């Protein structure tokens, strides 16, 4: 990616550890750009992959674009430990069954959003741990937004939160319970006003 010059940055602080989902939502909602992207802090997907997910949005082709390790596994340089990789596949299969989402990797930490359309959904999201990716994609799906799953380069970096816990079965169970919570909240109408707002915003996009 060509050097586009200086990039304005700022640090957002809060005292308590509220989870990855809370941190990502806080950063996205503080963004002032038309398109906002979040990336895992370990840069498992290098920032040089940014055009893959940002360009389709700026071209008016989609509202939410997210990196995938499942669509082209030849792009994976360093794989996760076998148990975690298989657990991730099973989790994504369960997500497809539970939500009807047609995507194969909801958990890759490389996602870009058309903010004027997606902001109401991000504001309404409630999952603070690792199921937040599923929540955002599911809400965008329910709102009828244009989503695109895009293969990206990816290398596992040891030492992340799931590696540190060492208990992939427990972590997967927590994430499955979060998916159940998302389904219950959607069925109870918790997200309805946000979905309606996103639909209205989508009607005015270029």
C-alpha positions in Angstrom: 0.0 0.0 0.0 1.4 3.4 -1.0 2.4 5.8 1.7 -0.5 8.3 1.9 1.3 10.7 4.3 0.7 11.4 8.0 -2.1 9.7 9.8 -3.8 11.5 12.7 -4.0 9.2 15.8 -5.3 9.5 19.3 -5.4 7.2 22.4 -8.7 6.4 24.0 -8.4 5.3 27.6 -10.8 3.7 30.1 -9.9 2.2 33.4 -11.6 -1.2 33.7 -11.0 -4.1 31.3 -14.4 -4.4 29.6 -13.4 -6.9 27.0 -12.3 -6.9 23.3 -15.8 -6.2 22.0 -16.2 -3.1 24.2 -12.7 -1.8 23.1 -13.5 -2.3 19.4 -16.9 -0.6 19.6 -15.4 2.3 21.6 -12.7 2.8 18.9 -15.2 2.5 16.0 -17.6 5.0 17.5 -14.8 7.5 18.0 -13.9 7.4 14.4 -14.8 10.4 12.2 -13.9 8.9 8.8 -16.5 7.6 6.4 -14.9 4.1 6.6 -13.5 2.7 9.8 -11.4 -0.4 10.1 -10.4 -2.4 13.2 -7.4 -4.8 13.2 -6.2 -7.2 15.9 -3.3 -5.6 17.9 -0.9 -8.3 16.9 -1.4 -7.5 13.2 -2.0 -11.2 12.3 -3.5 -9.7 9.1 -0.9 -7.1 8.0 -2.1 -3.5 7.4 -1.0 -3.9 3.8 -4.2 -5.9 3.4 -6.3 -2.8 4.2 -7.3 -2.1 0.5 -8.9 -5.5 0.3 -11.6 -4.6 2.8 -11.7 -0.8 2.5 -11.8 -0.4 -1.3 -15.0 -2.3 -1.9 -16.7 0.0 0.6 -15.3 3.2 -0.9 -16.3 1.9 -4.3 -19.9 1.6 -3.1 -20.0 -2.2 -3.4 -20.7 -3.1 0.2 -21.3 -1.6 3.7 -19.3 -4.1 5.8 -16.3 -6.0 4.5 -14.4 -8.5 6.7 -11.3 -10.6 6.3 -11.5 -14.4 6.1 -9.0 -17.1 6.8 -11.4 -19.8 5.4 -11.9 -18.7 1.8 -8.3 -19.1 0.7 -6.3 -21.1 3.2 -3.2 -20.7 1.1 -2.9 -17.2 2.4 -2.3 -18.5 5.9 1.4 -18.4 6.6 1.5 -19.5 10.3 -1.4 -21.7 11.5 -3.0 -21.7 14.9 -2.5 -24.7 17.2 -4.4 -27.6 15.8 -7.0 -27.7 18.6 -7.7 -24.0 18.3 -8.0 -24.1 14.5 -10.4 -27.0 14.6 -12.4 -25.4 17.3 -12.7 -22.3 15.2 -14.0 -24.3 12.3 -16.6 -25.9 14.5 -17.6 -22.6 16.1 -18.1 -21.0 12.7 -20.2 -24.0 11.6 -22.4 -23.6 14.7 -22.7 -19.8 14.0 -23.9 -20.6 10.4 -26.5 -23.1 11.8 -27.7 -20.8 14.7 -27.9 -17.5 12.7 -28.3 -18.5 9.1 -25.3 -16.4 8.2 -23.7 -17.7 5.0 -20.1 -16.8 6.0 -17.2 -19.2 6.9 -15.1 -16.9 9.2 -16.8 -14.4 11.4 -13.8 -14.2 13.8 -10.9 -12.8 11.8 -9.9 -9.5 13.4 -9.9 -7.4 10.3 -13.2 -5.7 9.5 -14.2 -2.4 7.8 -17.5 -0.5 8.1 -19.3 2.2 6.3 -19.9 4.2 9.4 -22.9 6.2 8.5 -24.8 3.0 7.9 -23.3 0.7 10.5 -23.0 3.2 13.4 -26.6 2.4 14.8 -25.7 -1.3 14.9 -22.4 -0.7 16.6 -24.1 1.5 19.2 -26.7 -1.1 19.9 -24.3 -4.1 20.2 -24.0 -5.5 23.7 -21.4 -8.4 23.5 -18.2 -7.3 25.2 -16.2 -10.5 24.7 -15.1 -12.5 21.6 -18.6 -13.0 20.3 -18.9 -9.4 19.3 -17.9 -10.1 15.7 -20.8 -12.4 15.2 -23.1 -9.8 16.7 -22.0 -7.0 14.4 -22.2 -9.2 11.3 -25.6 -10.7 12.3 -27.1 -7.3 12.9 -25.8 -6.1 9.5 -27.3 -9.2 8.0 -30.7 -8.6 9.7 -30.6 -5.0 8.5 -30.2 -6.1 4.9 -26.8 -4.4 4.5 -24.4 -5.4 1.8 -21.7 -7.7 3.4 -18.7 -9.2 1.8 -16.3 -11.9 3.2 -12.8 -11.4 1.6 -9.8 -13.7 1.8 -6.8 -12.0 3.5 -3.3 -12.9 4.4 -3.0 -14.1 8.0 -0.3 -15.4 10.4 -1.0 -16.7 13.9 0.8 -14.8 16.6 1.2 -16.7 19.9 0.4 -15.0 23.2 -3.1 -13.7 22.5 -5.9 -13.9 25.1 -7.2 -17.3 23.9 -3.6 -18.7 23.8 -3.1 -17.4 27.4 -6.1 -19.2 28.7 -5.1 -22.5 27.2 -8.7 -23.8 27.5 -10.1 -23.6 24.0 -13.1 -25.8 24.9 -14.2 -23.4 27.7 -13.6 -20.3 25.5 -15.6 -21.9 22.7 -18.5 -22.6 25.1 -18.5 -19.0 26.2 -18.6 -17.8 22.6 -21.5 -20.2 21.8 -23.4 -18.9 24.8 -22.8 -15.4 23.5 -24.3 -16.4 20.1 -27.4 -17.7 22.0 -27.6 -14.4 23.8 -27.5 -12.6 20.5 -30.3 -14.7 19.1 -32.5 -14.2 22.2 -31.9 -10.4 22.1 -32.8 -10.3 18.4 -36.0 -12.4 19.0 -37.0 -10.0 21.9 -36.7 -7.0 19.7 -33.7 -5.5 21.5 -32.0 -4.5 18.2 -35.1 -3.5 16.2 -34.7 0.3 16.4 -31.0 0.1 15.5 -31.8 -2.2 12.5 -34.4 0.2 11.3 -32.0 3.1 11.6 -29.4 1.3 9.6 -31.9 0.5 6.9 -32.9 4.2 6.7 -29.2 5.2 6.4 -28.6 2.6 3.7 -31.4 4.1 1.7 -29.5 7.4 1.5 -26.0 6.0 0.7 -24.5 6.9 -2.7 
